Amino acid sequence: MAKKPDSNPNYKVIAENRRARFDYAIEDDLECGIVLGGSEVKSLRENTSNIAESYAAVEDGELWLVNSYIAPYERAMFGHEERRRRKLLCSKRELARLWNETQRKGMTLVPLVLYFNHKGIAKIKIGVAKGKKNVDKRETEAKRDWNRQKQRLLKERG
């Protein structure tokens, strides 16, 4: 289990896909490394990225992050393509498991959070997810509203 982000001074969240937990029912998650160029790492250190519209896919025995955005780094001698496909690093066993799970009906790989770990290495957390229907989304929203209401009532009493 990973340590709490507060205890690691180098831990830093770069981009978070907040809609993923609303749009998908996350069954499992996996931490992967990500293959980046020098200008991409510099750009990430400036918090200029977006993973909201991206997804992960297993193709030809490799795991890829598709359509993620990393802004160009102005001071770079050799720049990078902003929305290129980036290779994700995981073990063969994990890759086989991900491929099997995505072959099931309705399952997809959704990036949840892009961050620097406590060693300062860029990592991405991928979730194995199933898309929610509108009814499920409304149910989630109602549950969240009820929890807020409960907290307000408890705060007024105490």
Secondary structure as the mmCIF struct_conf table of DSSP 4:
data_model
#
loop_
_struct_conf.conf_type_id
_struct_conf.id
_struct_conf.beg_label_comp_id
_struct_conf.beg_label_asym_id
_struct_conf.beg_label_seq_id
_struct_conf.end_label_comp_id
_struct_conf.end_label_asym_id
_struct_conf.end_label_seq_id
HELX_LH_PP_P HELX_LH_PP_P1 ALA A 2 LYS A 4
HELX_RH_3T_P HELX_RH_3T_P1 PRO A 5 SER A 7
TURN_TY1_P TURN_TY1_P1 PRO A 9 ASN A 10
STRN STRN1 LYS A 12 GLU A 16
TURN_TY1_P TURN_TY1_P2 ARG A 18 ARG A 19
HELX_RH_AL_P HELX_RH_AL_P1 ALA A 20 ASP A 23
STRN STRN2 TYR A 24 ILE A 34
HELX_RH_AL_P HELX_RH_AL_P2 GLY A 38 ARG A 45
TURN_TY1_P TURN_TY1_P3 GLU A 46 ASN A 47
STRN STRN3 SER A 49 ASN A 50
TURN_TY1_P TURN_TY1_P4 ALA A 52 GLU A 53
STRN STRN4 TYR A 55 GLU A 59
TURN_TY1_P TURN_TY1_P5 ASP A 60 GLY A 61
STRN STRN5 GLU A 62 VAL A 66
BEND BEND1 ASN A 67 ASN A 67
STRN STRN6 TYR A 69 ILE A 70
HELX_LH_PP_P HELX_LH_PP_P2 ALA A 71 TYR A 73
TURN_TY1_P TURN_TY1_P6 GLU A 74 ARG A 75
BEND BEND2 MET A 77 PHE A 78
TURN_TY1_P TURN_TY1_P7 GLU A 82 ARG A 83
STRN STRN7 ARG A 86 LEU A 89
HELX_RH_AL_P HELX_RH_AL_P3 LYS A 92 GLN A 103
BEND BEND3 ARG A 104 ARG A 104
TURN_TY1_P TURN_TY1_P8 LYS A 105 GLY A 106
STRN STRN8 MET A 107 PHE A 116
TURN_TY1_P TURN_TY1_P9 HIS A 118 LYS A 119
BEND BEND4 GLY A 120 GLY A 120
STRN STRN9 ALA A 122 GLY A 131
HELX_LH_PP_P HELX_LH_PP_P3 LYS A 132 LYS A 133
HELX_RH_AL_P HELX_RH_AL_P4 ASN A 134 ARG A 157
#
